[in-house]
Amino acid sequence: MVHQGGRQELGQNFLVDDAVIAHIGDLVAETTGPIVELGAGDGALTLPLSRYGRPVTAVEIDPRRAGRLARHVPPNVEVVNADILRFRFPGHPHVVVGNVPFHLTTSIMRRLLAANGWEEAVLLVQWEVARRRAGVGGASMLTAVWWPWYEFEVRSRVPARAFRPAPSVDGGLLSIRRRPVPLVGERGPYQDFVRRVFTGRGRGLLEIVERAGRVDRQAVRDWARATRVKPYALPKDLSAEQWASLWRDTVPACGRARP
């Protein structure tokens, strides 16, 4: 297959490394169900994925590439010419895979995490983004907001030379799995709480949490001792389980409803 460089106005950096393509295929092979591919391009991933015999929906924004790809795919593949940010994900269980345009990573991630239906995702994103999403070296607010509902894992680093044209940074393979049982029940109020803590002021986590409001201050101190979280830790230092317990143990039931 000929791998062509992407159109820069669309932010496309196409994957050309066969070993990386094979690795993505192996990760997807561990899943079940229909596949939705984001940013299909010339089909570097689409065609290998089609060989599993599972239904594949390949989403591509460039009409010329979408039309060309549609002429070369087997019957189990449907090519959809659409913007990823406007594409309506299926309501039934499915798997999401894709080489995500680096400049759209956060927007796509937010939309994906808020969508229902999909069970697992294998995404090629910027290396540092993959690390932050998985909480390596400190989690981002976006990760902490969604951690009770998803597990994030970095699978491998992908060198910039694996793309054409080559980006200025390396990529990283990130897998996301929907938790069968969420760590937290109240999504909206919990997410509001996490945002207040991440954007709050204070000399360390305990002071920030106390200033965030609607918490039991003594419960915050008891929680810190029980979890061995240092007073001057930062919000990015907490794990998924610690965020969940911080919410459960320090926010009174009356504070778990939206004001």
Buried (B, 14 or more C-beta within 10 A) or exposed (E): EEBBBBBEEBBBBBBBBEEBBEBBBEBBEEBBBBBBBBBBBBBBBBBBBBEBEBBBBBBBBBEEBBEBBBEEBEEBBEBBBBEBEEBEBBEEBBBBBBBBBBEBBBEBBBBBBEBEBBBBBBBBBBBEBBBBBBBBEEBBBBBBBBBBBBEBBBBBEBEBEBBBEBBEEBBBBBBBEBEEEBBBEBBEBBBBBBBBBBEBEBEBBBBBBBEBEBBBEEBBBEBBEEBEBEEEBBBBBBBBEBBBBBBBBBBEEEBBEEE
